[in-house]
Each structure stands twice: as structure tokens, then as C-alpha cells.
């Protein structure tokens, strides 16, 4: 009965989002910590300005992370409510995202990836407006610009850019070269402004060094992290199950829904590829990967016919996320 109530279109589910987020971040509030950044990670061009305000204040960093996670959850719900790719009205995506991110305990503090994810969701919101639109130059420029701003917070967001080029080809109507060029120009514009600022402030060389560190520094938070490995294995099982459910529904879904979910697939694929091809990518990218995964699993729960299995799977997910709050003390 838990899932039946939560996957309804009632506003109660939205009220639960901050409560659930706070519940899963409670231990971090009791024992606040700053993220273990590698050299240069907190010096991303836009993030560095904000980080200086909270440096040495772990409690403020944890509270900031909570606020950003809640905002992300609501933005995810906004995107689904606007474009209705999960055709049954439900507030589950927001709540499910809060649950999934609740399991990433090492990420329960401030990190630039949260800002990157927020701008990526705004970019997705504008991207979906391209569907069946001729000469969508304004939308494609906005998509590129938002991704560019997000990359100035979290530089590795740039790995998602090819997925958005593919998405324009999937969604656009009579798409030509101009849509791709306007998106690329939009993406480069924030970097042009940032470059001009670093040149005028005599920080250009230092900024280039920081960006290179954000690509080539070898980081691996997964090695010997047994709790996180177990949790990721669980999410993989849910993702595979959701994918199977999606394939079964594929012919019955509207064309727009198929294309939107295909876009999420490409975002998911490129986020996974970053773990393999970019040395610096580690657990923080899971926040980005969780966005398409959340929509997929939410679609699974919403359309699952067996109430018993849907309730059981949801309870299992909740129990695993709860156990993650204590597992790091044991390992």
C-alpha cells in the first residue's frame, strides 16, 4: 500500500520529498563533513566563488547539498509534468530521486555536480521543446547555453554534450545544420565569457591547469567501497528490470514518449562511458546517471501490474537505502 499512495498524483508526495531527503541526510547533519575533493575539483570556474563562502563550514555545506538535492527532485517532477513521458500522472519521479540519491551517502554534502545536474535538467526542459518544431534555433541555443553554464560548475558535464546533439536529431523536425551550430555556439558562449574574465584577472593559465586536473586526475571512490558497490549492483538490477518493462511497453507508448525516453537512454549511456574513458570521473557522476535511471524506474513502478511485486521491490529499495546510512560505519 506504500507505493500505491506514493505513486498517485497527490501533492502529498511532493510534500514528502524534503522530509524523505532530510531523513536520509540526517546522519550527515549530525556529523557534517566536507567532500574529499581532489586538487582543483572545488576550483571549477563558477563553483569556486560559492565554495569560498562555505569553505571550513561543513554543516553549511551539508545543508546546501540538501537544498540542491530537493531542488533537483522538484525539477525532475517539473520536466515530467510538462512533457508527460510517463503517461500516467504521478508525483513518483521526485520522491524516487530523493530516495535514490539518499543512498549515495558520500555525496551527502556540497559538490559542484549538483549545480551541473540542475542546469542539465533545465537544458532537458528546453531540449524537449524541440520536438516536432521547425527551426528550433532559440531552444537549441538555450540548451547549449544551459549545458555550458552547468559545465562551468561541474566540468565533466561536457561528456553529456554528444547525447544532446543526438537528441536534436531524434526530436527535431526537418533538423538541419543550423540547430547543431546554434547549440554549439550556446555551449561555447559561457566558456568565452569565462575565458575573457580569467584573462582580464590574470588567472588564465591557472584556470587551464584546473580544467586539465578535472579531466586527467585519476580518482576512484569505488575501489574497496563495498557498500557503494552493493548499492550500485541493486540499482543495476532495477535499471535492467525497468528497461525490460520499457521494451514491453514500447509499441503502446506515444511517439513523443518513446523519443523522450530514448534521449534519456543516450544521456545514461554517455554518463556511463565517462566512468570508463575519463580518469577523474567517480561517484559524483552517479548524481547525473540517477536522473535517467529515476525516470526509468518510476515508469516501471507506475505501470507494474502486480501490486505485490511493485510494493515488494519498492520496499526492498527503501530498506537498502536505509541500510546505506549505517553501512559505512561497518566497512
N, C-alpha and C positions, 0 to 999 in steps of 0.2 A: 504493500500500500504506500510505501515511502515514495517510490519512483512515480507512481500514478499521480500523486499530489504534486510532485516537483516538476513533472513534465507538462503540466497544464499551462494555460495562458494567463494564469492568475498573477497579479502583481506581487503576491506574497513571495513568489520565487525570487523576484528582484530584490525584495527586502532582505531575503536570506543571504544574498551574495556577500555584503560586508560582514555579516555575522559569521558565515562559514569561513571567510578569509581570515577574520580575526581569530577564530577558533584554531585554525591550522597554523597561524603565525604566533600563537600565544607564547610558545616557548621562546621564540626569538625576541619577543617583547620582554620576557622575564630575564633573559640573558642576551642582551643585544650584542651584535658583533658587526664589524665592517668586513666587506668582502675581501678575500685574499687576492688582490689584483696582481697581475704580473706587471713588470715595469712598462709604463706607458698606457696601460689599459684604461686608467681613470683620467688620462690626459687627452682623450678624444676632444676634438675642437670645441664642440658645444657643451659636452658634458663637463669639461674641466671647470667651466665657470660656475656650474651648480655645485660641483664636488667641493670646491673651496669653501662653500658656505657651510657644509656639513662635515668636513674633514675633522676627525677626532671626536665626533659626536655620534657614536654607534646607535643610540636609541633613536635619534632623529633620522638616521639612515634607514633603520628598520621601519619606522612609521612611514617614511617616504615610499619605501618599497610596497607597503600595504596599500597605500593610496593609489599608487600606479597600477598594482595588480587589480584592484577593484575597478579602476577606470578602464583597464583593458577588458575586463569581463563585460562591462556595460557597453563598450564599443562593439564587442563581438555580437552582443544581442541586437544592437542598433543595425549592424550590417545585415543580419538575418531578417529582422523585421522589415527592413526597407526592400530587400530583394527576394525574400521568401523562397530561398532554395531548399529549406526544409519546409515542405508544403503544408504540414500541419502546424498551426500556430502553437508555439511553445516557448517558454522562457528558460528551457533547459540549457541552451548553449552557455549563457552567462554563469549559471550555477556550476555547470560541469567544468568550465575553465577554472573557476576558483578552486574546485576540488583537485583537479589535475596538477595545477601549479602548487597547490598545498603540499604535494608530495616531494617537490624539489626543495627540500629543507636547506641545502647550502645556498640557495638563491633567495632566501628569506631576508633580504636586506637590499640596499640600494645598489643597482647595477645599470649601466647605460643601455643594456639590452631592452629594458622596459620602455625606455623612451623610443628606441628603434622600433619596437613592436607596435607602439601607439601610432607612430607615423606610417608604419606599414599598413595598419588597419584603415587609416584614413585614405591611404593610396588605394587599397582594395575597394573601399566605398566608391571612390571616383572611377576606378577601373571598371566596375560592373555597370557604370552608366554608359560605357562604350557599347554595350550590347545592342546590336541591330541599329546602330547610329552611323549615319554617313558623315564624313568629315568631322570626326570627334576630336578636333585638334585641341580644344580647350581642356577636355577631360584628360587626354593623353599627356598634355603638358603638366597638368596638376598632378597626375600620377607620378611622373618623373621627378617633379619638384619635391613632393612629399617624401619620396624614397631618398632623394638626395639629402634632405634635412635630417631624415632618420639615420642615414649613414654618417652624418657628422656627429651624431651621438654615439652610435654603435657601428663602427666602420665595416664590420663583417656583413652588415645588411646588404652590402653590394653584391654578395653572392646570389641574392634573390632576384636581382635585376633581370637576368635572362628569362626567368619564369614570367615576368610581366611583358616582355616582348612576345613570348609565345602566346600569352593571354590575349594580347591585342589582335593577333591573327585569329584566335578562336572566337572572340566576341564581336569584333568589328564587322561592319557591313561594307563590302567593297573596299577593304583596307588597302591603302597604298603606302608608298614610302614616307609620305609626309607625317603620318601618325607615329611612325617609329622615330623619325627625326625630332618631332616636337617633344616626344617623351625623353629622348636622349638629351636634348637641349635643356629641358626642365630639370633633369637629374644633374647635369653639369653646372647649372647656374648657382646652386648653393656652394659648390666647391670653388667656383670662380670668385664669389664674394669672400669666402673663407681665405682663399689664396691671396687676394688683394689685402685683406686685413693682416695676415701674417707677414706679408712683405712690408707693409707700412709700419708694423710694430717690430720689425727685425726679428721675427720668430719663424721665418720660412723654413730654414734648414732644420730647426728643432722639430717643427711640425711634420716635415717629411720623415724624419727619423722615427717619430711617434707612430706615424701611419705604417711604416715598414715593420715596426715592432708588433703592430696589431695584425700583421699578416704572417710573419715568419717566426715569431716566438713559439716554441714548442710547448704546448700546455696539454696536460691530460689529467682531468679530475676523475676519470672513470676507473683508472687502474687501482686495484685493491679497494675500491669503494663498493663493497658487497651490497649494502642496502640499495644504493642507487642502481646497481646492475639488476637486482631483483625487480625493482620497481619498473625499470625500463623494459624488462622482459614481459612484465604484466601488461604494460601499455602496448607493446608489440602484439601480444595476443589479442587485445581489444581492437587494435587497428586492423589486424587481419580479419577478425570477425566482422568488423564494420565494413571492410572492403567487400567481403563475400556478400553481405546484406545489400550493399550498394549495387553490385553486379546483378543480383536478383531483381532489384527494383528498376534497373537502368531503362528498360524498354517502356516502363509505365510513367517515368518522370517526364516533366515538360522539358522541351529543348533547352530553355534557359537554365533550368536547374542542372541539367547534365553538364552544360558548359561551365557553370559556376563551380561545380564540384571538380571538373577537370582542371580548372585553374588552381584550385586548392591542391590537387594532386601534384601539379608542377612545382608549386611553392614547397610542398612537403619534400619532393624529390631533390630539389636544389639545396634545401636546408640539410638534408641527409648527406648530400655529396660534399658539403663543406666540412663535415667531420673527417672525411677521407682525404680531401685534397688541400685543405688549409690547415697548417700545423697548429695555429692558435685557437682554432675552434674547439670548444669544450662544452661543459654543462650549461653555459649561458644560452647557447643556441637552442636548447630544449624549450625555452620560452617561445621562440619563433615557431619551432616544429609543432608545439602544442596547439597552435591556432588551427591549422587544417585538421589535426587529429581530433580536436574537440568537436568540430562540426561533424566529422565522420562518425564519431562515437555517439554524439547526440542524435544524429539521424538514425543510428542503429537502435537506440533505446526508444525513440519516438515511434518507430514503425514495427518494433518487435511484437509479434502477435501473442506469444506466450507470456502471460503476466508473471508466471512463476520464474521463468528463466531471466526475464528482464529484471525483476526485483532481486533475484539472487546475484546476478552479475553486478548490479549496481551496489549491492551491499558488500560484495567482495572487494570492489574498487574502493569503497569508503573505508573498509577495515584495513586494507593495505596502506592507504594514505595515512590513516591514523597511526598505524604501526611505524611508519616512516618518521614520525615525530620523536620516537624513542629509540629507533634502531641505531642511530649514530652514536648513542652512548654505549652501545654494546660492542661496537666494532672500532 
